[in-house]
Amino acid sequence: MTSLKTILLSLTTAATLGSLVFAVDSTAPSTATPPAASSDGPRNRIERLMKFAAYKLELSETQVTALKEIFTLHQPELQPLLERARTEREELRSLVAAGTLDEAALEAQAAKIAETTKALTIASAHLRSDLRAVLTPEQVDTLMQARRHGAARRQHGREAVGHRINAP
């Protein structure tokens, strides 16, 4: 079961890559006006991320255009993988919630998730590599610092939930 938890954690991390790529520490100084919050759905998520990145990383117009092109280039590969990952997680949840334990089906589903996670991780790494090529070293440093900050916040949240679950 530990390997299943690891697979699911890896899948969740990979599936949220889009939001992690541009998650930046809110304490970063900037003179620009922050982008307005929006609830226009997932179709414009990349556009909102680009506005946020342009604000926090102080991207030039050339960089914004290049990043949009990179996202557009990688979307045909990433989108089906993300959808497949979502479907596979739902199927796994159904198997876990079923009235009878079918260990063979659970193992087969976990193997599917592992394969999708592998493909998604590789595709995401290509995307990140292309994105980093557009950024200055200072922007990459800011981005990496923000990712570390976000990882620490997520870990703290997981620990807090774990303490509440394990409390007597």
HELIX and SHEET records of a PDB file:
HELIX    1   1 THR A    2  ALA A   15  1                                  14    
HELIX    2   2 LEU A   17  VAL A   21  1                                   5    
HELIX    3   3 PRO A   42  ASN A   44  5                                   3    
HELIX    4   4 ARG A   45  LYS A   56  1                                  12    
HELIX    5   5 GLU A   61  ALA A   97  1                                  37    
HELIX    6   6 GLU A  103  VAL A  134  1                                  32    
HELIX    7   7 PRO A  137  ASN A  166  1                                  30    
END                                                                             
